[in-house]
């Protein structure tokens, strides 16, 4: 994706909001909105935003898992299953 084609001033957003919404839904590529020549915000469709949030959540889970592995806070599967079976048998 080439972001330079998707940069618009805030005045364009104000004047063409409906067109931008249609474009976002069709292309699923965000717009970068500038104010006084500086990038100020990113506008994207809801589906893309939700997908990004889900991806970030998964990456956080992976990072947490990696951290737990590095800290030695993991157990072999056989050991974990043995412990679960032991708890279930005692209930």
ZASEKOL-418666 format. One record per residue (C-alpha): x, z, y; residue in one letter. Coordinates in nm, 3 decimals, decimal comma. Layout:
BEGIN
X	Z	Y	A
...
END
This chain:
BEGIN
0,000	0,000	0,000	X
0,131	-0,092	0,341	X
0,030	0,184	0,583	X
0,138	-0,009	0,892	X
-0,169	-0,231	0,843	X
-0,395	0,075	0,839	X
-0,292	0,239	1,169	X
-0,554	0,250	1,443	X
-0,584	0,430	1,777	X
-0,853	0,693	1,815	X
-1,044	0,460	2,048	X
-1,082	0,215	1,757	X
-1,222	0,496	1,541	X
-1,476	0,581	1,811	X
-1,585	0,220	1,863	X
-1,584	0,109	1,497	X
-1,679	0,416	1,294	X
-1,935	0,235	1,076	X
-1,689	-0,049	1,004	X
-1,419	0,201	0,910	X
-1,654	0,382	0,672	X
-1,743	0,054	0,500	X
-1,377	-0,044	0,474	X
-1,276	0,295	0,336	X
-1,543	0,282	0,066	X
-1,454	-0,075	-0,029	X
-1,073	-0,062	-0,023	X
-1,018	0,309	-0,089	X
-0,711	0,305	0,133	X
-0,681	0,559	0,417	X
-0,652	0,488	0,788	X
-0,395	0,663	1,004	X
-0,541	0,747	1,344	X
-0,313	0,779	1,645	X
-0,360	0,961	1,971	X
-0,130	0,886	2,262	X
0,078	0,671	2,028	X
0,142	0,947	1,773	X
-0,010	0,978	1,427	X
-0,264	1,260	1,438	X
-0,483	1,233	1,130	X
-0,561	1,048	0,812	X
-0,914	0,930	0,737	X
-1,006	0,855	0,378	X
-1,314	0,820	0,158	X
-1,448	1,123	-0,026	X
-1,375	0,989	-0,374	X
-1,009	0,933	-0,290	X
-0,987	1,277	-0,131	X
-1,138	1,442	-0,439	X
-0,903	1,251	-0,668	X
-0,607	1,362	-0,456	X
-0,722	1,724	-0,472	X
-0,762	1,708	-0,851	X
-0,415	1,556	-0,882	X
-0,267	1,832	-0,667	X
-0,440	2,097	-0,877	X
-0,293	1,949	-1,196	X
0,052	1,932	-1,040	X
0,024	2,299	-0,942	X
-0,070	2,390	-1,299	X
0,229	2,194	-1,431	X
0,461	2,360	-1,181	X
0,330	2,703	-1,283	X
0,386	2,618	-1,650	X
0,740	2,504	-1,580	X
0,808	2,824	-1,387	X
0,676	3,033	-1,676	X
0,899	2,843	-1,919	X
1,203	2,900	-1,695	X
1,122	3,272	-1,677	X
1,084	3,295	-2,053	X
0,718	3,391	-2,033	X
0,618	3,170	-2,326	X
0,575	3,226	-2,698	X
0,604	2,988	-2,991	X
0,266	2,848	-3,101	X
0,286	3,008	-3,444	X
0,350	3,347	-3,291	X
0,065	3,308	-3,044	X
-0,178	3,197	-3,318	X
-0,071	3,488	-3,538	X
-0,144	3,727	-3,251	X
-0,488	3,572	-3,186	X
-0,580	3,592	-3,556	X
-0,464	3,951	-3,568	X
-0,684	4,044	-3,269	X
-0,985	3,864	-3,416	X
-0,942	4,040	-3,751	X
-0,933	4,378	-3,577	X
-1,261	4,321	-3,387	X
END
